[in-house]
Amino acid sequence: MSTFFVLDVPENTTIPEVAAEDPAVRVDRIGPYFRITSPGTIVVDRRATGCRHAVWYSAVAGLVDSRITQQDKNALRVEAR
């Protein structure tokens, strides 16, 4: 299971919104964080989120049994270990 967390602040809200467009991705909340999970790889397109680079590169607050295999100007890819 791929899992990552994003702090629920106005600058980050489009990240879980775009991630949730994939039917395999589930977004819920734990405290002040969005938890984004999927049985497979999670891919979020940066341009679709509208995030500026500074927000984009600082958005991931944590991972659970997962690793970031791509985080560049194009996309964020999180895969299970």
C-alpha positions as CSV (number, residue, x, y, z in Angstrom):
1,M,0.0,0.0,0.0
2,S,1.4,3.4,-1.0
3,T,0.7,6.1,1.6
4,F,1.7,9.7,2.1
5,F,0.5,12.6,4.1
6,V,0.0,16.3,3.2
7,L,-0.7,19.0,5.8
8,D,-4.2,20.5,5.4
9,V,-3.4,24.1,4.6
10,P,-4.9,26.2,1.7
11,E,-1.7,25.9,-0.4
12,N,-1.8,22.1,-0.4
13,T,-5.5,21.3,-0.9
14,T,-5.3,20.7,-4.6
15,I,-2.8,17.9,-4.1
16,P,-5.2,15.5,-2.5
17,E,-8.0,16.7,-4.9
18,V,-5.9,15.8,-7.9
19,A,-4.7,12.5,-6.4
20,A,-8.4,11.6,-5.7
21,E,-9.2,11.8,-9.4
22,D,-7.6,8.4,-9.7
23,P,-10.3,5.8,-8.7
24,A,-7.7,3.6,-7.0
25,V,-6.6,6.4,-4.7
26,R,-8.3,7.1,-1.3
27,V,-8.1,10.4,0.5
28,D,-9.1,10.8,4.1
29,R,-8.0,12.9,7.1
30,I,-6.0,12.1,10.2
31,G,-5.9,15.2,12.4
32,P,-4.5,18.1,10.4
33,Y,-3.3,15.9,7.6
34,F,-4.7,14.4,4.4
35,R,-3.8,10.7,4.1
36,I,-3.5,9.6,0.5
37,T,-3.4,5.9,-0.1
38,S,-3.5,3.4,-2.9
39,P,-2.8,-0.3,-3.4
40,G,-0.6,0.7,-6.3
41,T,1.6,3.6,-7.2
42,I,0.2,7.1,-6.6
43,V,1.1,9.7,-9.3
44,V,0.1,13.4,-8.9
45,D,0.7,15.8,-11.8
46,R,2.1,19.1,-10.5
47,R,0.6,21.2,-13.3
48,A,-2.9,19.8,-12.5
49,T,-2.5,21.0,-8.9
50,G,-1.5,24.5,-9.8
51,C,1.1,24.4,-7.0
52,R,4.1,26.6,-7.3
53,H,7.5,24.9,-7.0
54,A,8.2,25.9,-3.4
55,V,4.9,24.5,-2.2
56,W,5.2,21.4,-4.4
57,Y,8.6,20.4,-3.0
58,S,7.6,20.9,0.6
59,A,4.1,19.4,0.5
60,V,4.8,15.8,1.6
61,A,4.7,15.6,5.4
62,G,5.3,11.9,5.8
63,L,5.3,8.4,4.3
64,V,4.2,5.0,5.6
65,D,5.9,1.9,4.2
66,S,6.4,3.9,1.0
67,R,9.0,5.9,-0.9
68,I,9.1,8.8,-3.3
69,T,10.4,7.6,-6.6
70,Q,9.8,10.9,-8.4
71,Q,9.3,14.4,-7.2
72,D,10.2,16.9,-9.9
73,K,8.6,19.8,-11.7
74,N,6.3,17.4,-13.5
75,A,5.0,14.9,-11.0
76,L,5.1,13.2,-7.5
77,R,5.2,9.4,-7.6
78,V,4.9,7.4,-4.4
79,E,5.3,3.7,-4.4
80,A,5.0,1.0,-1.7
81,R,8.3,-0.4,-0.4
